Amino acid sequence: MKFRLYFALIMSCILSFFMSGWITFVNLGSHPEFVLFWMKAWSLAWPAAATISFLSAPEIQKFSAWLAKKV
């Protein structure tokens, strides 16, 4: 369980960090307060991403294992 929690936190942190940065850039471009907007978006995205990652990981792992056997 500890591994699953750490994995979900780290993976969601990295993914939400880069995705929120990318989407903020796509929406605003090179704005003078880009980093401020990005960090606000990331602070809102990470808790949601961590929760989704933690709750959905077991089913995604099962589906991935099934898919790997089929392909």
PDB file of N, CA, C, O and CB in Angstrom:
ATOM      1  N   MET A   1       0.819  -1.193   0.000  1.00  0.00           N
ATOM      2  CA  MET A   1       0.000   0.000   0.000  1.00  0.00           C
ATOM      3  C   MET A   1       0.866   1.261   0.000  1.00  0.00           C
ATOM      4  O   MET A   1       0.525   2.250  -0.650  1.00  0.00           O
ATOM      5  CB  MET A   1      -0.933  -0.004   1.204  1.00  0.00           C
ATOM      6  N   LYS A   2       1.995   1.226   0.736  1.00  0.00           N
ATOM      7  CA  LYS A   2       2.881   2.383   0.790  1.00  0.00           C
ATOM      8  C   LYS A   2       3.450   2.676  -0.604  1.00  0.00           C
ATOM      9  O   LYS A   2       3.515   3.832  -1.023  1.00  0.00           O
ATOM     10  CB  LYS A   2       4.027   2.143   1.807  1.00  0.00           C
ATOM     11  N   PHE A   3       3.859   1.622  -1.317  1.00  0.00           N
ATOM     12  CA  PHE A   3       4.377   1.794  -2.672  1.00  0.00           C
ATOM     13  C   PHE A   3       3.323   2.437  -3.570  1.00  0.00           C
ATOM     14  O   PHE A   3       3.619   3.371  -4.316  1.00  0.00           O
ATOM     15  CB  PHE A   3       4.823   0.441  -3.255  1.00  0.00           C
ATOM     16  N   ARG A   4       2.106   1.936  -3.496  1.00  0.00           N
ATOM     17  CA  ARG A   4       1.020   2.465  -4.332  1.00  0.00           C
ATOM     18  C   ARG A   4       0.782   3.950  -4.057  1.00  0.00           C
ATOM     19  O   ARG A   4       0.566   4.726  -4.988  1.00  0.00           O
ATOM     20  CB  ARG A   4      -0.277   1.672  -4.089  1.00  0.00           C
ATOM     21  N   LEU A   5       0.821   4.338  -2.809  1.00  0.00           N
ATOM     22  CA  LEU A   5       0.627   5.741  -2.445  1.00  0.00           C
ATOM     23  C   LEU A   5       1.775   6.604  -2.967  1.00  0.00           C
ATOM     24  O   LEU A   5       1.537   7.651  -3.569  1.00  0.00           O
ATOM     25  CB  LEU A   5       0.507   5.886  -0.921  1.00  0.00           C
ATOM     26  N   TYR A   6       3.009   6.174  -2.744  1.00  0.00           N
ATOM     27  CA  TYR A   6       4.160   6.939  -3.234  1.00  0.00           C
ATOM     28  C   TYR A   6       4.144   7.048  -4.755  1.00  0.00           C
ATOM     29  O   TYR A   6       4.381   8.120  -5.313  1.00  0.00           O
ATOM     30  CB  TYR A   6       5.469   6.289  -2.770  1.00  0.00           C
ATOM     31  N   PHE A   7       3.866   5.941  -5.411  1.00  0.00           N
ATOM     32  CA  PHE A   7       3.818   5.948  -6.873  1.00  0.00           C
ATOM     33  C   PHE A   7       2.765   6.939  -7.374  1.00  0.00           C
ATOM     34  O   PHE A   7       3.036   7.731  -8.277  1.00  0.00           O
ATOM     35  CB  PHE A   7       3.517   4.532  -7.409  1.00  0.00           C
ATOM     36  N   ALA A   8       1.580   6.896  -6.797  1.00  0.00           N
ATOM     37  CA  ALA A   8       0.501   7.794  -7.217  1.00  0.00           C
ATOM     38  C   ALA A   8       0.881   9.251  -6.979  1.00  0.00           C
ATOM     39  O   ALA A   8       0.616  10.103  -7.826  1.00  0.00           O
ATOM     40  CB  ALA A   8      -0.800   7.461  -6.470  1.00  0.00           C
ATOM     41  N   LEU A   9       1.492   9.545  -5.851  1.00  0.00           N
ATOM     42  CA  LEU A   9       1.882  10.924  -5.553  1.00  0.00           C
ATOM     43  C   LEU A   9       2.963  11.432  -6.501  1.00  0.00           C
ATOM     44  O   LEU A   9       2.868  12.544  -7.020  1.00  0.00           O
ATOM     45  CB  LEU A   9       2.368  11.029  -4.117  1.00  0.00           C
ATOM     46  N   ILE A  10       3.985  10.618  -6.721  1.00  0.00           N
ATOM     47  CA  ILE A  10       5.089  11.048  -7.590  1.00  0.00           C
ATOM     48  C   ILE A  10       4.639  11.157  -9.040  1.00  0.00           C
ATOM     49  O   ILE A  10       4.920  12.155  -9.704  1.00  0.00           O
ATOM     50  CB  ILE A  10       6.267  10.071  -7.482  1.00  0.00           C
ATOM     51  N   MET A  11       3.948  10.146  -9.531  1.00  0.00           N
ATOM     52  CA  MET A  11       3.503  10.164 -10.925  1.00  0.00           C
ATOM     53  C   MET A  11       2.532  11.316 -11.178  1.00  0.00           C
ATOM     54  O   MET A  11       2.648  12.014 -12.185  1.00  0.00           O
ATOM     55  CB  MET A  11       2.842   8.828 -11.292  1.00  0.00           C
ATOM     56  N   SER A  12       1.583  11.517 -10.278  1.00  0.00           N
ATOM     57  CA  SER A  12       0.613  12.597 -10.465  1.00  0.00           C
ATOM     58  C   SER A  12       1.289  13.964 -10.352  1.00  0.00           C
ATOM     59  O   SER A  12       0.904  14.903 -11.048  1.00  0.00           O
ATOM     60  CB  SER A  12      -0.523  12.481  -9.434  1.00  0.00           C
ATOM     61  N   CYS A  13       2.276  14.079  -9.495  1.00  0.00           N
ATOM     62  CA  CYS A  13       3.008  15.332  -9.358  1.00  0.00           C
ATOM     63  C   CYS A  13       3.695  15.706 -10.669  1.00  0.00           C
ATOM     64  O   CYS A  13       3.563  16.830 -11.154  1.00  0.00           O
ATOM     65  CB  CYS A  13       4.038  15.229  -8.229  1.00  0.00           C
ATOM     66  N   ILE A  14       4.416  14.767 -11.224  1.00  0.00           N
ATOM     67  CA  ILE A  14       5.155  15.024 -12.460  1.00  0.00           C
ATOM     68  C   ILE A  14       4.205  15.292 -13.623  1.00  0.00           C
ATOM     69  O   ILE A  14       4.386  16.262 -14.360  1.00  0.00           O
ATOM     70  CB  ILE A  14       6.069  13.840 -12.791  1.00  0.00           C
ATOM     71  N   LEU A  15       3.203  14.449 -13.793  1.00  0.00           N
ATOM     72  CA  LEU A  15       2.270  14.627 -14.911  1.00  0.00           C
ATOM     73  C   LEU A  15       1.471  15.920 -14.789  1.00  0.00           C
ATOM     74  O   LEU A  15       1.330  16.654 -15.766  1.00  0.00           O
ATOM     75  CB  LEU A  15       1.317  13.442 -14.991  1.00  0.00           C
ATOM     76  N   SER A  16       0.948  16.204 -13.598  1.00  0.00           N
ATOM     77  CA  SER A  16       0.158  17.430 -13.447  1.00  0.00           C
ATOM     78  C   SER A  16       1.032  18.670 -13.588  1.00  0.00           C
ATOM     79  O   SER A  16       0.569  19.695 -14.088  1.00  0.00           O
ATOM     80  CB  SER A  16      -0.553  17.446 -12.092  1.00  0.00           C
ATOM     81  N   PHE A  17       2.290  18.592 -13.155  1.00  0.00           N
ATOM     82  CA  PHE A  17       3.208  19.719 -13.297  1.00  0.00           C
ATOM     83  C   PHE A  17       3.415  20.076 -14.767  1.00  0.00           C
ATOM     84  O   PHE A  17       3.250  21.230 -15.161  1.00  0.00           O
ATOM     85  CB  PHE A  17       4.554  19.398 -12.638  1.00  0.00           C
ATOM     86  N   PHE A  18       3.776  19.085 -15.570  1.00  0.00           N
ATOM     87  CA  PHE A  18       4.049  19.357 -16.981  1.00  0.00           C
ATOM     88  C   PHE A  18       2.776  19.639 -17.785  1.00  0.00           C
ATOM     89  O   PHE A  18       2.776  20.508 -18.657  1.00  0.00           O
ATOM     90  CB  PHE A  18       4.789  18.184 -17.596  1.00  0.00           C
ATOM     91  N   MET A  19       1.711  18.923 -17.502  1.00  0.00           N
ATOM     92  CA  MET A  19       0.469  19.160 -18.248  1.00  0.00           C
ATOM     93  C   MET A  19      -0.129  20.525 -17.916  1.00  0.00           C
ATOM     94  O   MET A  19      -0.602  21.221 -18.815  1.00  0.00           O
ATOM     95  CB  MET A  19      -0.553  18.056 -17.946  1.00  0.00           C
ATOM     96  N   SER A  20      -0.115  20.918 -16.649  1.00  0.00           N
ATOM     97  CA  SER A  20      -0.642  22.239 -16.310  1.00  0.00           C
ATOM     98  C   SER A  20       0.216  23.335 -16.924  1.00  0.00           C
ATOM     99  O   SER A  20      -0.305  24.369 -17.343  1.00  0.00           O
ATOM    100  CB  SER A  20      -0.716  22.415 -14.788  1.00  0.00           C
ATOM    101  N   GLY A  21       1.522  23.119 -16.981  1.00  0.00           N
ATOM    102  CA  GLY A  21       2.406  24.079 -17.651  1.00  0.00           C
ATOM    103  C   GLY A  21       2.108  24.186 -19.130  1.00  0.00           C
ATOM    104  O   GLY A  21       2.033  25.285 -19.680  1.00  0.00           O
ATOM    105  N   TRP A  22       1.940  23.047 -19.773  1.00  0.00           N
ATOM    106  CA  TRP A  22       1.653  23.034 -21.204  1.00  0.00           C
ATOM    107  C   TRP A  22       0.311  23.712 -21.507  1.00  0.00           C
ATOM    108  O   TRP A  22       0.231  24.554 -22.401  1.00  0.00           O
ATOM    109  CB  TRP A  22       1.649  21.593 -21.729  1.00  0.00           C
ATOM    110  N   ILE A  23      -0.718  23.354 -20.781  1.00  0.00           N
ATOM    111  CA  ILE A  23      -2.046  23.925 -21.026  1.00  0.00           C
ATOM    112  C   ILE A  23      -2.060  25.420 -20.699  1.00  0.00           C
ATOM    113  O   ILE A  23      -2.696  26.199 -21.409  1.00  0.00           O
ATOM    114  CB  ILE A  23      -3.116  23.187 -20.188  1.00  0.00           C
ATOM    115  N   THR A  24      -1.375  25.824 -19.648  1.00  0.00           N
ATOM    116  CA  THR A  24      -1.285  27.246 -19.333  1.00  0.00           C
ATOM    117  C   THR A  24      -0.593  27.996 -20.455  1.00  0.00           C
ATOM    118  O   THR A  24      -1.022  29.085 -20.837  1.00  0.00           O
ATOM    119  CB  THR A  24      -0.540  27.463 -18.014  1.00  0.00           C
ATOM    120  N   PHE A  25       0.477  27.419 -20.986  1.00  0.00           N
ATOM    121  CA  PHE A  25       1.187  28.060 -22.099  1.00  0.00           C
ATOM    122  C   PHE A  25       0.310  28.123 -23.351  1.00  0.00           C
ATOM    123  O   PHE A  25       0.280  29.150 -24.029  1.00  0.00           O
ATOM    124  CB  PHE A  25       2.492  27.302 -22.409  1.00  0.00           C
ATOM    125  N   VAL A  26      -0.393  27.054 -23.659  1.00  0.00           N
ATOM    126  CA  VAL A  26      -1.274  27.035 -24.829  1.00  0.00           C
ATOM    127  C   VAL A  26      -2.351  28.118 -24.696  1.00  0.00           C
ATOM    128  O   VAL A  26      -2.685  28.788 -25.673  1.00  0.00           O
ATOM    129  CB  VAL A  26      -1.929  25.637 -24.999  1.00  0.00           C
ATOM    130  N   ASN A  27      -2.882  28.283 -23.505  1.00  0.00           N
ATOM    131  CA  ASN A  27      -3.953  29.260 -23.288  1.00  0.00           C
ATOM    132  C   ASN A  27      -3.455  30.702 -23.203  1.00  0.00           C
ATOM    133  O   ASN A  27      -4.129  31.616 -23.677  1.00  0.00           O
ATOM    134  CB  ASN A  27      -4.697  28.919 -22.028  1.00  0.00           C
ATOM    135  N   LEU A  28      -2.286  30.914 -22.604  1.00  0.00           N
ATOM    136  CA  LEU A  28      -1.823  32.282 -22.363  1.00  0.00           C
ATOM    137  C   LEU A  28      -0.625  32.705 -23.201  1.00  0.00           C
ATOM    138  O   LEU A  28      -0.395  33.898 -23.400  1.00  0.00           O
ATOM    139  CB  LEU A  28      -1.481  32.436 -20.933  1.00  0.00           C
ATOM    140  N   GLY A  29       0.133  31.740 -23.689  1.00  0.00           N
ATOM    141  CA  GLY A  29       1.369  32.077 -24.396  1.00  0.00           C
ATOM    142  C   GLY A  29       2.407  32.571 -23.406  1.00  0.00           C
ATOM    143  O   GLY A  29       2.382  32.211 -22.229  1.00  0.00           O
ATOM    144  N   SER A  30       3.312  33.394 -23.892  1.00  0.00           N
ATOM    145  CA  SER A  30       4.399  33.907 -23.057  1.00  0.00           C
ATOM    146  C   SER A  30       3.924  35.143 -22.282  1.00  0.00           C
ATOM    147  O   SER A  30       4.285  36.275 -22.605  1.00  0.00           O
ATOM    148  CB  SER A  30       5.643  34.253 -23.926  1.00  0.00           C
ATOM    149  N   HIS A  31       3.134  34.904 -21.288  1.00  0.00           N
ATOM    150  CA  HIS A  31       2.538  35.957 -20.456  1.00  0.00           C
ATOM    151  C   HIS A  31       3.535  36.362 -19.369  1.00  0.00           C
ATOM    152  O   HIS A  31       4.275  35.514 -18.871  1.00  0.00           O
ATOM    153  CB  HIS A  31       1.191  35.476 -19.820  1.00  0.00           C
ATOM    154  N   PRO A  32       3.566  37.651 -18.993  1.00  0.00           N
ATOM    155  CA  PRO A  32       4.501  38.084 -17.941  1.00  0.00           C
ATOM    156  C   PRO A  32       4.325  37.340 -16.613  1.00  0.00           C
ATOM    157  O   PRO A  32       5.294  37.157 -15.877  1.00  0.00           O
ATOM    158  CB  PRO A  32       4.337  39.564 -17.701  1.00  0.00           C
ATOM    159  N   GLU A  33       3.117  36.918 -16.306  1.00  0.00           N
ATOM    160  CA  GLU A  33       2.870  36.199 -15.056  1.00  0.00           C
ATOM    161  C   GLU A  33       2.620  34.714 -15.300  1.00  0.00           C
ATOM    162  O   GLU A  33       1.882  34.064 -14.560  1.00  0.00           O
ATOM    163  CB  GLU A  33       1.680  36.810 -14.323  1.00  0.00           C
ATOM    164  N   PHE A  34       3.240  34.198 -16.338  1.00  0.00           N
ATOM    165  CA  PHE A  34       3.049  32.799 -16.725  1.00  0.00           C
ATOM    166  C   PHE A  34       3.311  31.841 -15.563  1.00  0.00           C
ATOM    167  O   PHE A  34       2.494  30.963 -15.283  1.00  0.00           O
ATOM    168  CB  PHE A  34       3.961  32.452 -17.894  1.00  0.00           C
ATOM    169  N   VAL A  35       4.440  32.007 -14.895  1.00  0.00           N
ATOM    170  CA  VAL A  35       4.811  31.072 -13.820  1.00  0.00           C
ATOM    171  C   VAL A  35       3.795  31.122 -12.679  1.00  0.00           C
ATOM    172  O   VAL A  35       3.459  30.084 -12.109  1.00  0.00           O
ATOM    173  CB  VAL A  35       6.225  31.398 -13.283  1.00  0.00           C
ATOM    174  N   LEU A  36       3.311  32.294 -12.348  1.00  0.00           N
ATOM    175  CA  LEU A  36       2.293  32.418 -11.306  1.00  0.00           C
ATOM    176  C   LEU A  36       1.013  31.664 -11.681  1.00  0.00           C
ATOM    177  O   LEU A  36       0.465  30.919 -10.869  1.00  0.00           O
ATOM    178  CB  LEU A  36       1.976  33.896 -11.052  1.00  0.00           C
ATOM    179  N   PHE A  37       0.544  31.864 -12.918  1.00  0.00           N
ATOM    180  CA  PHE A  37      -0.655  31.159 -13.389  1.00  0.00           C
ATOM    181  C   PHE A  37      -0.423  29.649 -13.446  1.00  0.00           C
ATOM    182  O   PHE A  37      -1.306  28.862 -13.106  1.00  0.00           O
ATOM    183  CB  PHE A  37      -1.071  31.678 -14.774  1.00  0.00           C
ATOM    184  N   TRP A  38       0.772  29.260 -13.880  1.00  0.00           N
ATOM    185  CA  TRP A  38       1.111  27.843 -13.973  1.00  0.00           C
ATOM    186  C   TRP A  38       1.080  27.194 -12.589  1.00  0.00           C
ATOM    187  O   TRP A  38       0.497  26.125 -12.415  1.00  0.00           O
ATOM    188  CB  TRP A  38       2.497  27.661 -14.620  1.00  0.00           C
ATOM    189  N   MET A  39       1.704  27.837 -11.615  1.00  0.00           N
ATOM    190  CA  MET A  39       1.753  27.261 -10.274  1.00  0.00           C
ATOM    191  C   MET A  39       0.361  27.193  -9.647  1.00  0.00           C
ATOM    192  O   MET A  39       0.062  26.261  -8.900  1.00  0.00           O
ATOM    193  CB  MET A  39       2.691  28.076  -9.383  1.00  0.00           C
ATOM    194  N   LYS A  40      -0.478  28.163  -9.943  1.00  0.00           N
ATOM    195  CA  LYS A  40      -1.858  28.107  -9.442  1.00  0.00           C
ATOM    196  C   LYS A  40      -2.598  26.924 -10.071  1.00  0.00           C
ATOM    197  O   LYS A  40      -3.293  26.179  -9.380  1.00  0.00           O
ATOM    198  CB  LYS A  40      -2.607  29.437  -9.745  1.00  0.00           C
ATOM    199  N   ALA A  41      -2.442  26.758 -11.396  1.00  0.00           N
ATOM    200  CA  ALA A  41      -3.084  25.634 -12.087  1.00  0.00           C
ATOM    201  C   ALA A  41      -2.561  24.306 -11.546  1.00  0.00           C
ATOM    202  O   ALA A  41      -3.331  23.367 -11.340  1.00  0.00           O
ATOM    203  CB  ALA A  41      -2.843  25.721 -13.612  1.00  0.00           C
ATOM    204  N   TRP A  42      -1.251  24.231 -11.317  1.00  0.00           N
ATOM    205  CA  TRP A  42      -0.661  22.991 -10.817  1.00  0.00           C
ATOM    206  C   TRP A  42      -1.146  22.684  -9.401  1.00  0.00           C
ATOM    207  O   TRP A  42      -1.420  21.529  -9.077  1.00  0.00           O
ATOM    208  CB  TRP A  42       0.870  23.081 -10.842  1.00  0.00           C
ATOM    209  N   SER A  43      -1.254  23.715  -8.554  1.00  0.00           N
ATOM    210  CA  SER A  43      -1.706  23.476  -7.176  1.00  0.00           C
ATOM    211  C   SER A  43      -3.146  22.971  -7.138  1.00  0.00           C
ATOM    212  O   SER A  43      -3.532  22.268  -6.204  1.00  0.00           O
ATOM    213  CB  SER A  43      -1.585  24.760  -6.348  1.00  0.00           C
ATOM    214  N   LEU A  44      -3.930  23.323  -8.136  1.00  0.00           N
ATOM    215  CA  LEU A  44      -5.299  22.813  -8.218  1.00  0.00           C
ATOM    216  C   LEU A  44      -5.353  21.431  -8.877  1.00  0.00           C
ATOM    217  O   LEU A  44      -6.202  20.608  -8.533  1.00  0.00           O
ATOM    218  CB  LEU A  44      -6.177  23.795  -8.995  1.00  0.00           C
ATOM    219  N   ALA A  45      -4.455  21.182  -9.812  1.00  0.00           N
ATOM    220  CA  ALA A  45      -4.481  19.930 -10.564  1.00  0.00           C
ATOM    221  C   ALA A  45      -3.890  18.755  -9.785  1.00  0.00           C
ATOM    222  O   ALA A  45      -4.390  17.635  -9.890  1.00  0.00           O
ATOM    223  CB  ALA A  45      -3.732  20.101 -11.863  1.00  0.00           C
ATOM    224  N   TRP A  46      -2.837  18.991  -9.008  1.00  0.00           N
ATOM    225  CA  TRP A  46      -2.145  17.880  -8.374  1.00  0.00           C
ATOM    226  C   TRP A  46      -3.024  17.087  -7.409  1.00  0.00           C
ATOM    227  O   TRP A  46      -3.000  15.858  -7.487  1.00  0.00           O
ATOM    228  CB  TRP A  46      -0.946  18.392  -7.647  1.00  0.00           C
ATOM    229  N   PRO A  47      -3.789  17.686  -6.515  1.00  0.00           N
ATOM    230  CA  PRO A  47      -4.628  16.866  -5.629  1.00  0.00           C
ATOM    231  C   PRO A  47      -5.633  16.009  -6.397  1.00  0.00           C
ATOM    232  O   PRO A  47      -5.868  14.852  -6.047  1.00  0.00           O
ATOM    233  CB  PRO A  47      -5.370  17.756  -4.649  1.00  0.00           C
ATOM    234  N   ALA A  48      -6.218  16.579  -7.437  1.00  0.00           N
ATOM    235  CA  ALA A  48      -7.167  15.793  -8.244  1.00  0.00           C
ATOM    236  C   ALA A  48      -6.448  14.657  -8.950  1.00  0.00           C
ATOM    237  O   ALA A  48      -6.931  13.525  -8.969  1.00  0.00           O
ATOM    238  CB  ALA A  48      -7.885  16.690  -9.279  1.00  0.00           C
ATOM    239  N   ALA A  49      -5.294  14.958  -9.529  1.00  0.00           N
ATOM    240  CA  ALA A  49      -4.534  13.928 -10.244  1.00  0.00           C
ATOM    241  C   ALA A  49      -4.063  12.825  -9.296  1.00  0.00           C
ATOM    242  O   ALA A  49      -4.079  11.649  -9.660  1.00  0.00           O
ATOM    243  CB  ALA A  49      -3.327  14.554 -10.958  1.00  0.00           C
ATOM    244  N   ALA A  50      -3.649  13.191  -8.098  1.00  0.00           N
ATOM    245  CA  ALA A  50      -3.190  12.193  -7.127  1.00  0.00           C
ATOM    246  C   ALA A  50      -4.333  11.269  -6.712  1.00  0.00           C
ATOM    247  O   ALA A  50      -4.156  10.054  -6.617  1.00  0.00           O
ATOM    248  CB  ALA A  50      -2.592  12.883  -5.889  1.00  0.00           C
ATOM    249  N   THR A  51      -5.483  11.840  -6.471  1.00  0.00           N
ATOM    250  CA  THR A  51      -6.651  11.040  -6.089  1.00  0.00           C
ATOM    251  C   THR A  51      -7.057  10.099  -7.211  1.00  0.00           C
ATOM    252  O   THR A  51      -7.287   8.911  -6.984  1.00  0.00           O
ATOM    253  CB  THR A  51      -7.828  11.948  -5.717  1.00  0.00           C
ATOM    254  N   ILE A  52      -7.144  10.629  -8.413  1.00  0.00           N
ATOM    255  CA  ILE A  52      -7.514   9.807  -9.573  1.00  0.00           C
ATOM    256  C   ILE A  52      -6.482   8.708  -9.795  1.00  0.00           C
ATOM    257  O   ILE A  52      -6.840   7.558 -10.047  1.00  0.00           O
ATOM    258  CB  ILE A  52      -7.646  10.680 -10.844  1.00  0.00           C
ATOM    259  N   SER A  53      -5.205   9.060  -9.701  1.00  0.00           N
ATOM    260  CA  SER A  53      -4.138   8.079  -9.900  1.00  0.00           C
ATOM    261  C   SER A  53      -4.198   6.965  -8.855  1.00  0.00           C
ATOM    262  O   SER A  53      -4.087   5.786  -9.192  1.00  0.00           O
ATOM    263  CB  SER A  53      -2.773   8.767  -9.852  1.00  0.00           C
ATOM    264  N   PHE A  54      -4.371   7.338  -7.601  1.00  0.00           N
ATOM    265  CA  PHE A  54      -4.414   6.344  -6.531  1.00  0.00           C
ATOM    266  C   PHE A  54      -5.604   5.404  -6.672  1.00  0.00           C
ATOM    267  O   PHE A  54      -5.482   4.195  -6.478  1.00  0.00           O
ATOM    268  CB  PHE A  54      -4.464   7.034  -5.181  1.00  0.00           C
ATOM    269  N   LEU A  55      -6.751   5.973  -7.012  1.00  0.00           N
ATOM    270  CA  LEU A  55      -7.962   5.153  -7.099  1.00  0.00           C
ATOM    271  C   LEU A  55      -8.033   4.300  -8.362  1.00  0.00           C
ATOM    272  O   LEU A  55      -8.581   3.199  -8.331  1.00  0.00           O
ATOM    273  CB  LEU A  55      -9.171   6.036  -7.033  1.00  0.00           C
ATOM    274  N   SER A  56      -7.491   4.789  -9.464  1.00  0.00           N
ATOM    275  CA  SER A  56      -7.620   4.066 -10.733  1.00  0.00           C
ATOM    276  C   SER A  56      -6.432   3.155 -11.046  1.00  0.00           C
ATOM    277  O   SER A  56      -6.528   2.315 -11.940  1.00  0.00           O
ATOM    278  CB  SER A  56      -7.793   5.049 -11.853  1.00  0.00           C
ATOM    279  N   ALA A  57      -5.324   3.301 -10.334  1.00  0.00           N
ATOM    280  CA  ALA A  57      -4.115   2.539 -10.652  1.00  0.00           C
ATOM    281  C   ALA A  57      -4.316   1.023 -10.694  1.00  0.00           C
ATOM    282  O   ALA A  57      -3.842   0.393 -11.639  1.00  0.00           O
ATOM    283  CB  ALA A  57      -3.058   2.859  -9.653  1.00  0.00           C
ATOM    284  N   PRO A  58      -4.986   0.407  -9.729  1.00  0.00           N
ATOM    285  CA  PRO A  58      -5.122  -1.054  -9.780  1.00  0.00           C
ATOM    286  C   PRO A  58      -5.843  -1.548 -11.042  1.00  0.00           C
ATOM    287  O   PRO A  58      -5.433  -2.538 -11.647  1.00  0.00           O
ATOM    288  CB  PRO A  58      -5.870  -1.538  -8.551  1.00  0.00           C
ATOM    289  N   GLU A  59      -6.892  -0.869 -11.427  1.00  0.00           N
ATOM    290  CA  GLU A  59      -7.623  -1.288 -12.627  1.00  0.00           C
ATOM    291  C   GLU A  59      -6.816  -1.033 -13.898  1.00  0.00           C
ATOM    292  O   GLU A  59      -6.859  -1.831 -14.835  1.00  0.00           O
ATOM    293  CB  GLU A  59      -8.963  -0.559 -12.711  1.00  0.00           C
ATOM    294  N   ILE A  60      -6.095   0.057 -13.929  1.00  0.00           N
ATOM    295  CA  ILE A  60      -5.258   0.359 -15.094  1.00  0.00           C
ATOM    296  C   ILE A  60      -4.127  -0.655 -15.207  1.00  0.00           C
ATOM    297  O   ILE A  60      -3.769  -1.059 -16.313  1.00  0.00           O
ATOM    298  CB  ILE A  60      -4.686   1.791 -15.003  1.00  0.00           C
ATOM    299  N   GLN A  61      -3.562  -1.071 -14.080  1.00  0.00           N
ATOM    300  CA  GLN A  61      -2.510  -2.091 -14.105  1.00  0.00           C
ATOM    301  C   GLN A  61      -3.058  -3.419 -14.621  1.00  0.00           C
ATOM    302  O   GLN A  61      -2.395  -4.096 -15.407  1.00  0.00           O
ATOM    303  CB  GLN A  61      -1.904  -2.276 -12.700  1.00  0.00           C
ATOM    304  N   LYS A  62      -4.263  -3.799 -14.187  1.00  0.00           N
ATOM    305  CA  LYS A  62      -4.881  -5.034 -14.681  1.00  0.00           C
ATOM    306  C   LYS A  62      -5.144  -4.948 -16.178  1.00  0.00           C
ATOM    307  O   LYS A  62      -4.862  -5.887 -16.922  1.00  0.00           O
ATOM    308  CB  LYS A  62      -6.193  -5.318 -13.932  1.00  0.00           C
ATOM    309  N   PHE A  63      -5.682  -3.822 -16.611  1.00  0.00           N
ATOM    310  CA  PHE A  63      -5.964  -3.639 -18.035  1.00  0.00           C
ATOM    311  C   PHE A  63      -4.673  -3.644 -18.852  1.00  0.00           C
ATOM    312  O   PHE A  63      -4.636  -4.215 -19.942  1.00  0.00           O
ATOM    313  CB  PHE A  63      -6.731  -2.324 -18.264  1.00  0.00           C
ATOM    314  N   SER A  64      -3.630  -3.025 -18.345  1.00  0.00           N
ATOM    315  CA  SER A  64      -2.347  -2.995 -19.033  1.00  0.00           C
ATOM    316  C   SER A  64      -1.745  -4.402 -19.158  1.00  0.00           C
ATOM    317  O   SER A  64      -1.186  -4.757 -20.196  1.00  0.00           O
ATOM    318  CB  SER A  64      -1.377  -2.069 -18.294  1.00  0.00           C
ATOM    319  N   ALA A  65      -1.865  -5.185 -18.101  1.00  0.00           N
ATOM    320  CA  ALA A  65      -1.376  -6.563 -18.140  1.00  0.00           C
ATOM    321  C   ALA A  65      -2.155  -7.371 -19.173  1.00  0.00           C
ATOM    322  O   ALA A  65      -1.571  -8.139 -19.938  1.00  0.00           O
ATOM    323  CB  ALA A  65      -1.488  -7.221 -16.747  1.00  0.00           C
ATOM    324  N   TRP A  66      -3.466  -7.196 -19.191  1.00  0.00           N
ATOM    325  CA  TRP A  66      -4.312  -7.896 -20.172  1.00  0.00           C
ATOM    326  C   TRP A  66      -3.939  -7.473 -21.588  1.00  0.00           C
ATOM    327  O   TRP A  66      -3.808  -8.314 -22.477  1.00  0.00           O
ATOM    328  CB  TRP A  66      -5.814  -7.611 -19.908  1.00  0.00           C
ATOM    329  N   LEU A  67      -3.769  -6.177 -21.795  1.00  0.00           N
ATOM    330  CA  LEU A  67      -3.426  -5.652 -23.109  1.00  0.00           C
ATOM    331  C   LEU A  67      -2.068  -6.140 -23.584  1.00  0.00           C
ATOM    332  O   LEU A  67      -1.887  -6.444 -24.763  1.00  0.00           O
ATOM    333  CB  LEU A  67      -3.447  -4.146 -23.086  1.00  0.00           C
ATOM    334  N   ALA A  68      -1.121  -6.212 -22.670  1.00  0.00           N
ATOM    335  CA  ALA A  68       0.227  -6.681 -23.024  1.00  0.00           C
ATOM    336  C   ALA A  68       0.213  -8.131 -23.483  1.00  0.00           C
ATOM    337  O   ALA A  68       1.012  -8.524 -24.333  1.00  0.00           O
ATOM    338  CB  ALA A  68       1.175  -6.527 -21.834  1.00  0.00           C
ATOM    339  N   LYS A  69      -0.678  -8.915 -22.933  1.00  0.00           N
ATOM    340  CA  LYS A  69      -0.789 -10.318 -23.350  1.00  0.00           C
ATOM    341  C   LYS A  69      -1.440 -10.437 -24.729  1.00  0.00           C
ATOM    342  O   LYS A  69      -1.135 -11.362 -25.482  1.00  0.00           O
ATOM    343  CB  LYS A  69      -1.599 -11.119 -22.317  1.00  0.00           C
ATOM    344  N   LYS A  70      -2.336  -9.504 -25.061  1.00  0.00           N
ATOM    345  CA  LYS A  70      -3.071  -9.554 -26.328  1.00  0.00           C
ATOM    346  C   LYS A  70      -2.267  -8.998 -27.483  1.00  0.00           C
ATOM    347  O   LYS A  70      -2.438  -9.427 -28.624  1.00  0.00           O
ATOM    348  CB  LYS A  70      -4.368  -8.795 -26.208  1.00  0.00           C
ATOM    349  N   VAL A  71      -1.402  -8.058 -27.203  1.00  0.00           N
ATOM    350  CA  VAL A  71      -0.669  -7.392 -28.294  1.00  0.00           C
ATOM    351  C   VAL A  71       0.709  -7.990 -28.448  1.00  0.00           C
ATOM    352  O   VAL A  71       1.475  -7.563 -29.312  1.00  0.00           O
ATOM    353  CB  VAL A  71      -0.557  -5.878 -28.040  1.00  0.00           C
TER     354      VAL A  71
END
